[in-house]
Amino acid sequence: MNKYQYKEKAGFNVDPQIAGEELERIRERDGMVKTKTVVMEARPKKSPLHPAFEWNNSVAAEKFRENQARQLVRAIVVIRDDAEDPEPAYAHVTVEKEDYYQSPRVAVQNIDEWESMLRQAAVRLHGAQRAFDDLERIAKEKDDSCQAAMLAVAIRALETADNALTKMTH
């Protein structure tokens, strides 16, 4: 039997072991886990996954629109005459427990916003490192030394990036 837990503070009102077992039940039954199926399975009030979702439609609709707003803000890029590639128009920052978006060119001039951007970059980098570590472990388990070696190169590159980022934030 697998032991399940959440990666970080997940904020779900369901024990991770129960959620993991229910998701695995769905995967075994269907051969995969689709989000639409998870919602359908969670809809009955007696479902173990039911408490993980907002069932008040007006609240859920507002949260969905806020998520769409996040996607919109994150999707916008700026095309500058002096640069080859477009750059993000906005970056997510957290300052004094307030979350908002700021122009990276403005944020770089505000130490709190800049440090927030660096912290969030570090979080994303650590997530990538964990993903590559998992892939390397799986490649080694299936005795694919070629893939494991290529993943090891990528992991070293991520470690180099992490070291540089650590120096910037300390």
N, CA and C atoms as a LAMMPS dump frame, in Angstrom:
ITEM: TIMESTEP
0
ITEM: NUMBER OF ATOMS
510
ITEM: BOX BOUNDS ff ff ff
-5.0000000000000000e+02 5.0000000000000000e+02
-5.0000000000000000e+02 5.0000000000000000e+02
-5.0000000000000000e+02 5.0000000000000000e+02
ITEM: ATOMS id mol type element x y z
1 1 1 N 0.848 -1.188 0
2 1 2 C 0 0 0
3 1 3 C 0.885 1.239 0
4 2 1 N 0.57 2.185 -0.863
5 2 2 C 1.326 3.434 -0.945
6 2 3 C 0.953 4.354 0.203
7 3 1 N 1.917 5.136 0.622
8 3 2 C 1.657 6.169 1.622
9 3 3 C 1.639 7.502 0.885
10 4 1 N 0.591 8.289 1.091
11 4 2 C 0.421 9.541 0.37
12 4 3 C 0.531 10.734 1.314
13 5 1 N 1.045 11.828 0.783
14 5 2 C 1.065 13.112 1.489
15 5 3 C 1.039 14.21 0.441
16 6 1 N 0.753 15.435 0.856
17 6 2 C 0.774 16.561 -0.067
18 6 3 C 2.2 17.075 -0.179
19 7 1 N 2.546 17.639 -1.344
20 7 2 C 3.886 18.183 -1.566
21 7 3 C 4.191 19.308 -0.595
22 8 1 N 3.31 20.272 -0.534
23 8 2 C 3.486 21.442 0.32
24 8 3 C 2.156 21.707 0.999
25 9 1 N 2.038 22.884 1.572
26 9 2 C 0.758 23.291 2.143
27 9 3 C -0.257 23.307 1.009
28 10 1 N -1.105 22.302 0.979
29 10 2 C -2.012 22.162 -0.152
30 10 3 C -3.349 22.845 0.099
31 11 1 N -3.786 22.932 1.34
32 11 2 C -5.032 23.614 1.643
33 11 3 C -6.276 22.81 1.307
34 12 1 N -6.152 21.501 1.134
35 12 2 C -7.319 20.667 0.864
36 12 3 C -7.88 20.136 2.17
37 13 1 N -9.179 20.025 2.241
38 13 2 C -9.832 19.525 3.454
39 13 3 C -10.006 18.014 3.409
40 14 1 N -9.043 17.33 2.826
41 14 2 C -9.069 15.88 2.721
42 14 3 C -7.701 15.36 3.122
43 15 1 N -7.684 14.346 3.963
44 15 2 C -6.435 13.703 4.357
45 15 3 C -5.726 13.221 3.087
46 16 1 N -4.428 13.486 2.951
47 16 2 C -3.73 13.103 1.718
48 16 3 C -3.744 11.594 1.46
49 17 1 N -3.761 10.783 2.509
50 17 2 C -3.813 9.33 2.319
51 17 3 C -5.137 8.935 1.668
52 18 1 N -6.218 9.518 2.154
53 18 2 C -7.542 9.224 1.593
54 18 3 C -7.616 9.712 0.146
55 19 1 N -7.125 10.932 -0.096
56 19 2 C -7.145 11.481 -1.456
57 19 3 C -6.315 10.619 -2.4
58 20 1 N -5.121 10.238 -1.971
59 20 2 C -4.248 9.422 -2.811
60 20 3 C -4.86 8.073 -3.141
61 21 1 N -5.468 7.44 -2.145
62 21 2 C -6.106 6.143 -2.368
63 21 3 C -7.284 6.263 -3.325
64 22 1 N -8.063 7.328 -3.189
65 22 2 C -9.211 7.53 -4.068
66 22 3 C -8.753 7.807 -5.5
67 23 1 N -7.719 8.624 -5.656
68 23 2 C -7.189 8.9 -6.995
69 23 3 C -6.61 7.633 -7.627
70 24 1 N -5.959 6.81 -6.818
71 24 2 C -5.407 5.556 -7.335
72 24 3 C -6.53 4.59 -7.723
73 25 1 N -7.623 4.593 -6.966
74 25 2 C -8.779 3.76 -7.312
75 25 3 C -9.307 4.159 -8.698
76 26 1 N -9.391 5.475 -8.919
77 26 2 C -9.857 5.975 -10.215
78 26 3 C -8.884 5.574 -11.319
79 27 1 N -7.583 5.724 -11.059
80 27 2 C -6.574 5.376 -12.074
81 27 3 C -6.632 3.888 -12.418
82 28 1 N -6.763 3.043 -11.393
83 28 2 C -6.835 1.603 -11.645
84 28 3 C -8.089 1.248 -12.449
85 29 1 N -9.203 1.883 -12.122
86 29 2 C -10.458 1.605 -12.818
87 29 3 C -10.423 2.086 -14.271
88 30 1 N -9.923 3.334 -14.489
89 30 2 C -9.983 3.964 -15.804
90 30 3 C -8.678 3.881 -16.594
91 31 1 N -7.604 3.487 -15.94
92 31 2 C -6.303 3.45 -16.607
93 31 3 C -5.607 4.796 -16.616
94 32 1 N -6.256 5.83 -16.053
95 32 2 C -5.71 7.184 -16.006
96 32 3 C -6.558 8.003 -15.043
97 33 1 N -6.086 9.2 -14.719
98 33 2 C -6.846 10.125 -13.876
99 33 3 C -7.085 11.39 -14.682
100 34 1 N -8.36 11.665 -14.95
101 34 2 C -8.742 12.904 -15.632
102 34 3 C -9.401 13.813 -14.616
103 35 1 N -9.089 15.115 -14.694
104 35 2 C -9.647 16.046 -13.715
105 35 3 C -11.17 16.057 -13.763
106 36 1 N -11.739 15.937 -14.93
107 36 2 C -13.195 15.918 -15.067
108 36 3 C -13.787 14.724 -14.294
109 37 1 N -13.114 13.596 -14.361
110 37 2 C -13.565 12.404 -13.644
111 37 3 C -13.444 12.608 -12.133
112 38 1 N -12.357 13.24 -11.701
113 38 2 C -12.171 13.485 -10.267
114 38 3 C -13.311 14.348 -9.743
115 39 1 N -13.671 15.388 -10.47
116 39 2 C -14.776 16.254 -10.045
117 39 3 C -16.08 15.455 -10
118 40 1 N -16.318 14.648 -11.015
119 40 2 C -17.538 13.851 -11.06
120 40 3 C -17.596 12.881 -9.869
121 41 1 N -16.483 12.238 -9.574
122 41 2 C -16.421 11.289 -8.458
123 41 3 C -16.572 11.996 -7.112
124 42 1 N -16.125 13.242 -7.032
125 42 2 C -16.166 13.993 -5.773
126 42 3 C -17.527 14.636 -5.522
127 43 1 N -18.363 14.731 -6.542
128 43 2 C -19.638 15.442 -6.424
129 43 3 C -20.561 14.9 -5.323
130 44 1 N -20.749 13.581 -5.181
131 44 2 C -21.628 13.106 -4.102
132 44 3 C -21.086 13.502 -2.722
133 45 1 N -21.987 13.933 -1.848
134 45 2 C -21.562 14.405 -0.521
135 45 3 C -20.831 13.333 0.275
136 46 1 N -21.095 12.068 0.003
137 46 2 C -20.446 10.973 0.738
138 46 3 C -19.081 10.603 0.161
139 47 1 N -18.707 11.209 -0.966
140 47 2 C -17.417 10.911 -1.579
141 47 3 C -16.291 11.383 -0.669
142 48 1 N -15.233 10.59 -0.53
143 48 2 C -14.1 11.022 0.291
144 48 3 C -13.409 12.28 -0.249
145 49 1 N -13.573 12.561 -1.535
146 49 2 C -12.954 13.743 -2.133
147 49 3 C -13.846 14.982 -2.073
148 50 1 N -15.101 14.827 -1.701
149 50 2 C -16.061 15.939 -1.711
150 50 3 C -15.551 17.189 -0.977
151 51 1 N -14.966 17.043 0.237
152 51 2 C -14.524 18.253 0.96
153 51 3 C -13.368 19.005 0.298
154 52 1 N -12.735 18.417 -0.7
155 52 2 C -11.604 19.08 -1.363
156 52 3 C -12.063 20.17 -2.326
157 53 1 N -13.366 20.231 -2.596
158 53 2 C -13.875 21.137 -3.617
159 53 3 C -14.846 22.158 -3.042
160 54 1 N -14.925 23.289 -3.72
161 54 2 C -15.915 24.323 -3.404
162 54 3 C -17.174 23.993 -4.192
163 55 1 N -18.273 23.719 -3.498
164 55 2 C -19.51 23.321 -4.164
165 55 3 C -20.522 24.453 -4.266
166 56 1 N -20.262 25.573 -3.613
167 56 2 C -21.13 26.74 -3.757
168 56 3 C -20.801 27.356 -5.118
169 57 1 N -21.734 27.291 -6.046
170 57 2 C -21.453 27.705 -7.421
171 57 3 C -21.047 29.161 -7.559
172 58 1 N -21.626 30.055 -6.771
173 58 2 C -21.238 31.461 -6.919
174 58 3 C -19.808 31.677 -6.423
175 59 1 N -19.416 31.004 -5.35
176 59 2 C -18.037 31.115 -4.846
177 59 3 C -17.078 30.459 -5.841
178 60 1 N -17.444 29.269 -6.314
179 60 2 C -16.58 28.559 -7.261
180 60 3 C -16.41 29.354 -8.553
181 61 1 N -17.497 29.982 -9.006
182 61 2 C -17.424 30.776 -10.242
183 61 3 C -16.474 31.95 -10.066
184 62 1 N -16.532 32.599 -8.921
185 62 2 C -15.635 33.736 -8.676
186 62 3 C -14.178 33.272 -8.615
187 63 1 N -13.927 32.133 -7.952
188 63 2 C -12.565 31.591 -7.893
189 63 3 C -12.071 31.212 -9.289
190 64 1 N -12.972 30.672 -10.108
191 64 2 C -12.604 30.331 -11.473
192 64 3 C -12.227 31.584 -12.252
193 65 1 N -13.004 32.646 -12.095
194 65 2 C -12.689 33.902 -12.794
195 65 3 C -11.361 34.475 -12.309
196 66 1 N -11.083 34.367 -11.008
197 66 2 C -9.791 34.827 -10.495
198 66 3 C -8.654 34.006 -11.104
199 67 1 N -8.88 32.706 -11.27
200 67 2 C -7.87 31.867 -11.909
201 67 3 C -7.68 32.275 -13.368
202 68 1 N -8.779 32.587 -14.054
203 68 2 C -8.668 33.075 -15.426
204 68 3 C -7.893 34.388 -15.466
205 69 1 N -8.12 35.256 -14.489
206 69 2 C -7.39 36.526 -14.426
207 69 3 C -5.896 36.271 -14.244
208 70 1 N -5.54 35.313 -13.362
209 70 2 C -4.128 34.958 -13.169
210 70 3 C -3.52 34.479 -14.484
211 71 1 N -4.253 33.619 -15.19
212 71 2 C -3.751 33.106 -16.461
213 71 3 C -3.577 34.228 -17.481
214 72 1 N -4.518 35.161 -17.505
215 72 2 C -4.436 36.297 -18.42
216 72 3 C -3.205 37.15 -18.12
217 73 1 N -3.037 37.51 -16.855
218 73 2 C -1.904 38.362 -16.467
219 73 3 C -0.581 37.663 -16.788
220 74 1 N -0.507 36.362 -16.523
221 74 2 C 0.732 35.616 -16.778
222 74 3 C 0.998 35.41 -18.265
223 75 1 N -0.048 35.472 -19.087
224 75 2 C 0.102 35.205 -20.519
225 75 3 C 0.61 36.416 -21.301
226 76 1 N 0.465 37.595 -20.761
227 76 2 C 0.837 38.81 -21.485
228 76 3 C 2.355 38.983 -21.478
229 77 1 N 2.904 39.219 -22.654
230 77 2 C 4.337 39.498 -22.777
231 77 3 C 4.516 40.843 -23.456
232 78 1 N 5.709 41.399 -23.297
233 78 2 C 6.057 42.678 -23.911
234 78 3 C 7.066 42.415 -25.019
235 79 1 N 6.817 42.997 -26.172
236 79 2 C 7.761 42.898 -27.279
237 79 3 C 8.488 44.233 -27.359
238 80 1 N 9.769 44.198 -27.072
239 80 2 C 10.569 45.418 -27.048
240 80 3 C 11.423 45.488 -28.308
241 81 1 N 11.584 46.701 -28.814
242 81 2 C 12.411 46.9 -30.006
243 81 3 C 13.866 46.531 -29.752
244 82 1 N 14.317 46.672 -28.491
245 82 2 C 15.722 46.449 -28.165
246 82 3 C 16.018 45.019 -27.693
247 83 1 N 15.052 44.102 -27.829
248 83 2 C 15.268 42.729 -27.367
249 83 3 C 14.795 41.744 -28.434
250 84 1 N 15.479 40.585 -28.488
251 84 2 C 15.102 39.558 -29.459
252 84 3 C 13.815 38.853 -29.074
253 85 1 N 13.718 38.493 -27.799
254 85 2 C 12.594 37.691 -27.329
255 85 3 C 11.63 38.532 -26.513
256 86 1 N 10.348 38.181 -26.559
257 86 2 C 9.39 38.87 -25.693
258 86 3 C 9.7 38.557 -24.231
259 87 1 N 9.293 39.441 -23.342
260 87 2 C 9.507 39.208 -21.912
261 87 3 C 8.173 39.331 -21.195
262 88 1 N 8.054 38.663 -20.058
263 88 2 C 6.796 38.75 -19.313
264 88 3 C 6.489 40.202 -18.955
265 89 1 N 5.237 40.586 -19.126
266 89 2 C 4.832 41.948 -18.774
267 89 3 C 4.687 42.09 -17.264
268 90 1 N 4.347 40.983 -16.586
269 90 2 C 4.088 41.026 -15.149
270 90 3 C 4.693 39.806 -14.47
271 91 1 N 5.088 39.984 -13.239
272 91 2 C 5.587 38.892 -12.411
273 91 3 C 4.799 38.884 -11.108
274 92 1 N 4.568 37.692 -10.598
275 92 2 C 3.855 37.562 -9.329
276 92 3 C 4.823 37.886 -8.189
277 93 1 N 4.376 38.722 -7.263
278 93 2 C 5.185 39.06 -6.088
279 93 3 C 4.321 38.946 -4.838
280 94 1 N 4.986 38.69 -3.729
281 94 2 C 4.329 38.678 -2.423
282 94 3 C 5.143 39.585 -1.513
283 95 1 N 4.522 40.659 -1.071
284 95 2 C 5.183 41.604 -0.179
285 95 3 C 4.25 41.841 1.001
286 96 1 N 4.8 41.644 2.196
287 96 2 C 4.019 41.809 3.42
288 96 3 C 2.699 41.048 3.341
289 97 1 N 2.785 39.782 2.942
290 97 2 C 1.651 38.859 2.847
291 97 3 C 0.59 39.275 1.835
292 98 1 N 0.907 40.222 0.961
293 98 2 C -0.018 40.626 -0.093
294 98 3 C 0.514 40.119 -1.428
295 99 1 N -0.343 39.397 -2.151
296 99 2 C 0.011 38.873 -3.474
297 99 3 C -0.515 39.799 -4.554
298 100 1 N 0.342 40.093 -5.527
299 100 2 C -0.081 40.905 -6.664
300 100 3 C 0.919 40.725 -7.797
301 101 1 N 0.657 41.365 -8.904
302 101 2 C 1.545 41.314 -10.061
303 101 3 C 2.177 42.683 -10.269
304 102 1 N 3.427 42.646 -10.728
305 102 2 C 4.173 43.877 -10.937
306 102 3 C 5.004 43.726 -12.208
307 103 1 N 5.255 44.828 -12.885
308 103 2 C 6.17 44.801 -14.013
309 103 3 C 7.557 44.422 -13.493
310 104 1 N 8.208 43.426 -14.089
311 104 2 C 9.55 43.069 -13.628
312 104 3 C 10.526 44.246 -13.681
313 105 1 N 10.343 45.134 -14.649
314 105 2 C 11.228 46.298 -14.761
315 105 3 C 10.987 47.293 -13.625
316 106 1 N 9.807 47.3 -13.064
317 106 2 C 9.52 48.119 -11.883
318 106 3 C 9.985 47.383 -10.63
319 107 1 N 9.708 46.071 -10.577
320 107 2 C 10.048 45.275 -9.399
321 107 3 C 11.545 45.267 -9.114
322 108 1 N 12.362 45.295 -10.159
323 108 2 C 13.807 45.258 -9.969
324 108 3 C 14.298 46.487 -9.192
325 109 1 N 13.51 47.557 -9.196
326 109 2 C 13.877 48.781 -8.488
327 109 3 C 13.36 48.807 -7.051
328 110 1 N 12.544 47.82 -6.678
329 110 2 C 11.991 47.742 -5.323
330 110 3 C 12.533 46.476 -4.684
331 111 1 N 13.343 46.595 -3.649
332 111 2 C 14.05 45.455 -3.067
333 111 3 C 13.095 44.353 -2.606
334 112 1 N 11.961 44.72 -2.007
335 112 2 C 11.022 43.702 -1.526
336 112 3 C 10.408 42.921 -2.685
337 113 1 N 10.029 43.618 -3.742
338 113 2 C 9.453 42.943 -4.896
339 113 3 C 10.498 42.089 -5.61
340 114 1 N 11.699 42.622 -5.746
341 114 2 C 12.776 41.884 -6.401
342 114 3 C 13.103 40.607 -5.625
343 115 1 N 13.223 40.719 -4.31
344 115 2 C 13.512 39.534 -3.498
345 115 3 C 12.384 38.519 -3.591
346 116 1 N 11.149 38.99 -3.662
347 116 2 C 10.019 38.083 -3.836
348 116 3 C 10.134 37.328 -5.157
349 117 1 N 10.486 38.041 -6.221
350 117 2 C 10.653 37.386 -7.521
351 117 3 C 11.774 36.348 -7.463
352 118 1 N 12.863 36.655 -6.79
353 118 2 C 13.969 35.704 -6.666
354 118 3 C 13.543 34.479 -5.86
355 119 1 N 12.807 34.697 -4.753
356 119 2 C 12.325 33.57 -3.941
357 119 3 C 11.417 32.658 -4.765
358 120 1 N 10.525 33.265 -5.538
359 120 2 C 9.617 32.456 -6.344
360 120 3 C 10.356 31.725 -7.454
361 121 1 N 11.375 32.344 -8.011
362 121 2 C 12.199 31.658 -9.012
363 121 3 C 12.887 30.453 -8.372
364 122 1 N 13.351 30.623 -7.13
365 122 2 C 14.005 29.522 -6.42
366 122 3 C 13.015 28.378 -6.176
367 123 1 N 11.794 28.699 -5.826
368 123 2 C 10.774 27.669 -5.606
369 123 3 C 10.533 26.892 -6.896
370 124 1 N 10.393 27.602 -8.017
371 124 2 C 10.177 26.931 -9.306
372 124 3 C 11.397 26.083 -9.682
373 125 1 N 12.584 26.612 -9.416
374 125 2 C 13.804 25.868 -9.709
375 125 3 C 13.867 24.588 -8.879
376 126 1 N 13.53 24.69 -7.598
377 126 2 C 13.56 23.499 -6.74
378 126 3 C 12.524 22.472 -7.203
379 127 1 N 11.391 22.945 -7.704
380 127 2 C 10.4 22.037 -8.267
381 127 3 C 10.946 21.31 -9.485
382 128 1 N 11.652 22.037 -10.331
383 128 2 C 12.273 21.419 -11.512
384 128 3 C 13.333 20.416 -11.076
385 129 1 N 14.115 20.767 -10.056
386 129 2 C 15.136 19.841 -9.566
387 129 3 C 14.496 18.549 -9.063
388 130 1 N 13.41 18.658 -8.299
389 130 2 C 12.721 17.46 -7.804
390 130 3 C 12.194 16.617 -8.969
391 131 1 N 11.638 17.277 -9.981
392 131 2 C 11.106 16.552 -11.135
393 131 3 C 12.224 15.796 -11.859
394 132 1 N 13.36 16.444 -12.056
395 132 2 C 14.474 15.783 -12.744
396 132 3 C 15.076 14.68 -11.881
397 133 1 N 15.148 14.888 -10.573
398 133 2 C 15.624 13.825 -9.672
399 133 3 C 14.715 12.597 -9.78
400 134 1 N 13.4 12.836 -9.814
401 134 2 C 12.446 11.724 -9.946
402 134 3 C 12.644 11 -11.27
403 135 1 N 12.796 11.759 -12.353
404 135 2 C 13.001 11.134 -13.661
405 135 3 C 14.296 10.324 -13.699
406 136 1 N 15.351 10.858 -13.083
407 136 2 C 16.619 10.133 -13.066
408 136 3 C 16.48 8.829 -12.276
409 137 1 N 15.803 8.896 -11.133
410 137 2 C 15.594 7.688 -10.32
411 137 3 C 14.82 6.641 -11.117
412 138 1 N 13.769 7.073 -11.813
413 138 2 C 12.957 6.148 -12.608
414 138 3 C 13.785 5.56 -13.75
415 139 1 N 14.604 6.379 -14.411
416 139 2 C 15.459 5.886 -15.5
417 139 3 C 16.442 4.846 -14.977
418 140 1 N 16.99 5.083 -13.787
419 140 2 C 17.919 4.112 -13.196
420 140 3 C 17.198 2.816 -12.842
421 141 1 N 15.954 2.937 -12.315
422 141 2 C 15.18 1.748 -11.954
423 141 3 C 14.869 0.892 -13.17
424 142 1 N 14.669 1.527 -14.318
425 142 2 C 14.381 0.743 -15.526
426 142 3 C 15.654 0.444 -16.314
427 143 1 N 16.795 0.669 -15.696
428 143 2 C 18.111 0.367 -16.272
429 143 3 C 18.342 1.051 -17.611
430 144 1 N 17.942 2.3 -17.711
431 144 2 C 18.189 3.077 -18.931
432 144 3 C 19.329 4.045 -18.625
433 145 1 N 20.547 3.556 -18.769
434 145 2 C 21.719 4.346 -18.387
435 145 3 C 21.9 5.57 -19.275
436 146 1 N 21.473 5.502 -20.525
437 146 2 C 21.612 6.649 -21.43
438 146 3 C 20.725 7.806 -20.946
439 147 1 N 19.457 7.511 -20.678
440 147 2 C 18.567 8.558 -20.177
441 147 3 C 19.027 9.058 -18.813
442 148 1 N 19.445 8.148 -17.94
443 148 2 C 19.909 8.542 -16.613
444 148 3 C 21.108 9.48 -16.718
445 149 1 N 22.013 9.211 -17.658
446 149 2 C 23.196 10.059 -17.834
447 149 3 C 22.8 11.448 -18.333
448 150 1 N 21.869 11.511 -19.296
449 150 2 C 21.424 12.818 -19.802
450 150 3 C 20.704 13.604 -18.71
451 151 1 N 19.923 12.914 -17.915
452 151 2 C 19.23 13.586 -16.815
453 151 3 C 20.22 14.084 -15.772
454 152 1 N 21.289 13.334 -15.541
455 152 2 C 22.314 13.759 -14.589
456 152 3 C 22.955 15.073 -15.042
457 153 1 N 23.158 15.221 -16.357
458 153 2 C 23.717 16.469 -16.903
459 153 3 C 22.753 17.627 -16.624
460 154 1 N 21.471 17.389 -16.876
461 154 2 C 20.465 18.43 -16.619
462 154 3 C 20.416 18.784 -15.138
463 155 1 N 20.528 17.795 -14.278
464 155 2 C 20.503 18.026 -12.829
465 155 3 C 21.692 18.89 -12.413
466 156 1 N 22.875 18.616 -12.975
467 156 2 C 24.047 19.448 -12.653
468 156 3 C 23.834 20.892 -13.098
469 157 1 N 23.21 21.081 -14.253
470 157 2 C 22.938 22.438 -14.734
471 157 3 C 21.962 23.15 -13.792
472 158 1 N 20.956 22.428 -13.327
473 158 2 C 20.01 23.021 -12.379
474 158 3 C 20.699 23.357 -11.057
475 159 1 N 21.628 22.506 -10.63
476 159 2 C 22.381 22.785 -9.401
477 159 3 C 23.216 24.052 -9.555
478 160 1 N 23.805 24.237 -10.724
479 160 2 C 24.58 25.454 -11.001
480 160 3 C 23.67 26.683 -10.922
481 161 1 N 22.502 26.586 -11.522
482 161 2 C 21.533 27.69 -11.464
483 161 3 C 21.107 27.951 -10.022
484 162 1 N 20.896 26.886 -9.261
485 162 2 C 20.493 27.033 -7.858
486 162 3 C 21.586 27.723 -7.052
487 163 1 N 22.831 27.36 -7.302
488 163 2 C 23.947 28.006 -6.591
489 163 3 C 24.002 29.501 -6.903
490 164 1 N 23.826 29.85 -8.158
491 164 2 C 23.852 31.269 -8.538
492 164 3 C 22.693 32.017 -7.89
493 165 1 N 21.522 31.417 -7.903
494 165 2 C 20.353 32.05 -7.296
495 165 3 C 20.517 32.21 -5.801
496 166 1 N 21.116 31.215 -5.162
497 166 2 C 21.367 31.277 -3.707
498 166 3 C 22.299 32.444 -3.392
499 167 1 N 23.327 32.641 -4.212
500 167 2 C 24.249 33.764 -3.99
501 167 3 C 23.548 35.106 -4.149
502 168 1 N 22.57 35.165 -5.05
503 168 2 C 21.847 36.417 -5.273
504 168 3 C 20.913 36.747 -4.11
505 169 1 N 20.42 35.722 -3.429
506 169 2 C 19.43 35.954 -2.378
507 169 3 C 20.048 36.019 -0.983
508 170 1 N 21.334 35.863 -0.898
509 170 2 C 21.976 35.937 0.44
510 170 3 C 23 37.043 0.52
